[in-house]
Amino acid sequence: MAYTLKIMNQLTQQLEFVREIDKLKGVLRRSFLLDGSRAENSAEHSWHLALMALTLAEHANEAIDVGHVVKMVLIHDIVEIDAGDTFLYDQTGNASKAEREQQAAARIFGLLPAAQRDELIALWQEFEGRETADSHFANALDRFIPLLHNYDNQGKAWRENNVTRDRVIQMAGHMDKGSSTLWDYALNLIDDAVEKGYLAP
């Protein structure tokens, strides 16, 4: 009976977490879908990154554990339930981002049983730390997809926020550590976007 009670307590915690992360579907990002029809939400973004990790793994600079990368990208933005999505080019918002997200990670992952809490916090910290091959690739994907979105929807978010080519290069440049192939492709997209008027020079 005690064992059953322990399982039930663990399940209760896990389901509380499952219910909580549903809120990620309501966190709207500043980037738009590829067709520009609406803003994407953070849950959609995380799902897209997971499928990109499965599809584009061969383009990582180093050998990676694809399953580990998939886990990382699926949980990396859960903190936005509390902290909100901080636009990449928002200098004011980015000044307090780390502190807001640390607090969010402690609360949201803290809903889980201790072992799972520790695993997900470690994954989140690895993503944020950008020190491993897996995290370099995960971050490359995270920077690449907004570029692709902006290119395909004719720079909707770039134009709305007066983003320039130099800022895109500055904020996305670390992609090169995870995938030189994706970075080279991104540079071509960026230059073509400037030429087509999607992105300010």
N, C-alpha and C positions, 0 to 999 in steps of 0.2 A: 504493500500500500504506500509506503514512504517513497519507493521508487516511482510509482505512478504519480504521486503528488509532485515529485521533483520534475518529471516530464511535463506535467500540466502547467507548472509554474514557468518552465522554460518556454513552452508553447505560447503561453499568455504573453510573455515578453516579446517573443518573436512576432506574434500577430500585431502587437501594439506598434512595433517597428514597421511592419508591412502596411498597416493603416496610415502611419505617419508619412511614409515616403510617397503615398498617393498624392500628397500636396505638391510634389515636384512637378506634376502635370499642370499646375496652375501658375508656375513661375515663368513669366514671359521674358524672353531674351530680346536684345536689341537687334538681333539678326532676323532676317526674314527667310521664309522657305525659298527654295530654288526658283519657284515660279513667282515669288514676290507677293503672293496673295494675302499672307498674314504673317505675324511674328511667330516664330517657333517657340515651344516651351522647352524647359531644361530637361525634361524626361525624354522628349523626342531627340534632343541633341545627344544625350548619353547613349540612347539606343543606336543612333546613327554612327557614333564613334565605335561602339562595340562591333557593329557589322563591318565598319572600315578596318578595324584591327584584324578581323578574320580575312578580309579580302585583300588587304594591302601589306600583310606581314612580310612578304618577300622583299619589300622595299626598305626595310629597316637597315640602318647602317651596320648593326651588330646582330648576332643571334639573340633572339628574344623568346620568352615563354608567352605564346599567344594567349593562352588561358589566363595567365596572370595580368596581361595587358587588358584583356576584356573585363576582368573583375575591376581593375583600376578605373577604367573609363566609365563603367556603370555606376560606380559610387562617388566619383570625383566631384560631382556637383550637388550631391544630396544636401550639403551644407547650405545651399541656396534657399532651402525651405525657410530657414531663419534669416540668413544673411542677405538674401536677394541676389539677383544676377548683377554683378558689377560690370558695366560696359568696359571693354578693354581700353578704350580711349578716354575714360573718365578719370582724370588725375585726382580729383577730390575724393571720389569714391574709392579709388585704389589705395589711398593713404590709410584708410581704416579697414580695408578688406581683410587682411590677415587676422586681425584681432576678432572681427565679427565672425569670421569663418571658424576660428579656433573654438570660440564659445559654442557655435552651432554644432560642430563636430562632437564636442563633449556631451551636449544634450541629446542629439539625435542618435548617435551611435551608442550612447549610454542607455538607451531603451533596451538594448539587446543583452542577453546573457554575457557574462564577462569575457569568455573566450572569443565569441563572435565580435563583441565590441572591440576588443584589442586587435583582432585581425583586420577589421574594416578601418579602424583608425590608422593602423600601420600602412594599409594600402593607400589611404588618403594622404598620409604624410609622405609616402614615397612619391606619389604623383606630384605633390607640391614641391618636394625637395629637388626634383630633376637631377638626380645623381646616378641613377642606374640606367642600363640600356633600355629596360622595359619602360621606365618613366620618361626617358628621352623620346621614345617612339610614341607613347601615349600623348605626350604634350605636342609632338609634331602633328598628330592627327587633330588635336584640339585646336591648334592654330590654323591648320589647313582648311577645315570644313567651312569656317566663316568666309574665308577667301573665295572658296568655290561658290558659296551661296551668293556673295556679293557680285561675283563675276556673272553668274547666271541670271541674277535679277537686275542686272544693269546698274549695280552699285547703289541699291536703294538705301541701305544703312549708311554707307560711306557718304553719299550725297546729303542725306538728312542731317548728318553730324559733322559735315565739313572736314572729313578725314582726308589727309594728303598721302601721297605715295611714300614720303619719308617716314611718316608715322606708322604706316603699315609695315614697312621694312623693319623699322625699329622694334615694333611689338611682336613681329612674327619671326624675326631672324633666328631665334634659337631652334626653330624647326630643323635647321641644318644638322644639329647634333643628333637628331633622331632619324632623319631620312634626308640625305642629300638629294635623292631623286625627287621627293615631294617638294623640297625647297626650290630646286631648279624649275620644276613645273610651276610652282607658285610665282616665281619671279617672272616667268613668261606671262602668266595670267595678269600679274600686276602691271607690267609694261603694256600689255594689250588693253587693259582696262583704262589706263591713262590715255592711250591713243584713241579709244572709243568714247572718251568723256565720262566714263563711269566713276573715275577716281581723279581727284585733283592732283596736278603735278607736284 
